[in-house]
Amino acid sequence: AVNPIMSQTAVTWQTVVMAYDIWSYFPGTSEPPVNWAAPGFDDSSWPTGPGGIGYGDGDDATLTGQVGSLYLRKYFSLTDTSVISDMLLYVDFDDGFVAYINGHEVARANIGVSGSRPAFNEFAILNTFEARIPSGGTPARFLLGKEMMKGVVNEGNNILALQVHNWNETSSDLSSSTYLI
């Protein structure tokens, strides 16, 4: 019998967005422009600050004040998309969110119907989601497979955008810390 030569391909992970990176953000006191999650949107008038971004629970580097929702944007660059087999999105949130890459929805939790963008004044479904990192936990993880990423990520610049929603307008906290690997 002939033994086939086995080759192993090294698997490496690269973090392209860190929670503590500088993000552009828009407090959700009104509806942002319809193209806010798209790569070409000009967010230069939005405030910026390091993540996590939110208020009220002591784990945020940038404080927004009490808002019902928050819109976030972070550019990242990819050199060779052909070598990407999977991407992992980790989101530590309170209370619900939707994530987009280049304007395409890639993940959501505890808010609305998949495929429709929640309004700025729409609330998360349940009040059971709390940020996990401050208590030593692991944030929610979403696998973004190669097939899902076809036509979504580009070589060069890309934009990761999130909208984070509170459970009600008087909630004592709102959190968002996000990693893309």
N, C-alpha and C positions, 0 to 999 in steps of 0.2 A: 504494500500500500504506500502511496505517496502522501506525505504530509504537506498540506498546502502551507504556503508561507503566509503567516498572519501579519497584517500590518495594523497598527493602532494609530488612530488619529488623536492627537492631543486635544482635549476639550479645555478651552479657556473661556473665562467670563470677563467682560469688561464693563465697568459701571460707567454709563454715559451721562446719567443725571443723578446727582446726590441731593438728598433732602436739604442740606445746608447750603447748596448753591444759591446764587442770586436769582430770584424770580421776579417777573413783572406780575402785578396783581391789580384787580379791580374789585372793590367792595360792592357787593350786590345790592345796592340801594335802588337801582334801576336796571333795565335790561341793557346789556352791552351791545355793541354793533353785531349784526347777524354773522359776520365773518370773523369774529374774535378768535376762533380756534384755528383759523387757516394760517399757513406759513406767511402769506403776503400781508397780513394785517399789521398795521403800524401801532405798536403798543408803547411808543416813546413817551406818550403823555401819562401812562400808568405809573403809579409808584413802584419802586423796586425794594427788595429786601431779601435777606437770607431766610431760607426755610428752616423749620416749620413756620407756617404762617397761620395765624388765627388769633384767638383770644380766650382768656378765662381759665385755662387749666395748667398754666405754668410751664408748658413744654414748647412754647413758640418763641422763636428768635425775632420774628416780626409781628407786632401786635396791630390788629386792624380796627379794634373797637367792635362793639356789638353789631353784627350784621346777620341777616338771614341766609346769605349766600356769599360766595367768594369765587372769583374767576382768576386762574393762575396760568402763566405761560413761561416756558423755559426752552430755549433753543439748545439743540445738541447736534453733533456732527458725526457722520458715519463715513468711513473711508471706503470699505468694500462690502456692500450688502450681500454679495454672493456667498460669503463665508458665514453668514448668520443663519443658524439653524433654529434658534428660539430666542425670544426675549422674555425677560421676567419684569413685571411691573409690581412693585411693592408700594402700597398706599396705606399709611396710617391716618385714619380719618375719624371724624366725629361731625356729623351723623350719617351723611350719605354723599356719594360723589359720582361723577361721570368723567372718564378720561378719554382724550382724543390724541391721536398722532396725525399731524398734518391734516386736521379737520375730520378724520375718520374715527368714529367711536371704537375704542378697543377694550374698554372695561367699564363696569358700573356696579354699584352696590347700594341697596336701600333707598333707591329713588326712581320713580316713574317707570315708564315702559321703554325697553331697549329700542334704540333707533330714533327716539324723539328727544329733542333737547328740552330739559325742564326749564320753565320760566324762572326768572330771578327770584320770584316770590313763592315758588313751589317748595314745599317742605319735604324732608326725608320721611319715609314711611313709618319707621319705628324709632323709638328713643333708646335702643339697646346697644348701639355701636359707640364705643369709646376708643380713643387712641390707646394703643397697646404698648408702644415703646416706653412711655414714662414709667410703667410698672414692670419693665423688664421683659415684656412680651415681644412677639414678632408681628409685624404688620401684615395685613391681608396681602396674599400673593396671587397674581394673575399670570398665567402662561399665555404668551403671545407667540403662537407657532409660526413656522416659516410660511405656510399657506395663507394664514391670516395677514401676515405682513407684506405679502406680494401686492404691489401697487399702493402700499401705504407708506413705507419708509423709502427714502431716497439716499443715494450717495451724496455726500455733502450735507448741507444744513437741513434740519428737520425741526418741528416744533411739538413739544409735549404740552398739552393744555388740559386743565382740570377745572371743573366747576364743583364746588363743595357746598353742600346744603345742610342747614340746621334742621332740627326737628320742629321747632316753632320759633316765633320771632322774639321770645323772651328767654331763650335758652342761655344757660350760664357759660357755655363754651362752644367753640368751633375750632377744629384742628385739621391740618393737612401737612403731612410730611411724606415725600414721594421719592422713590428710587427707580431708575430704569437701568436694567442690566442686560 
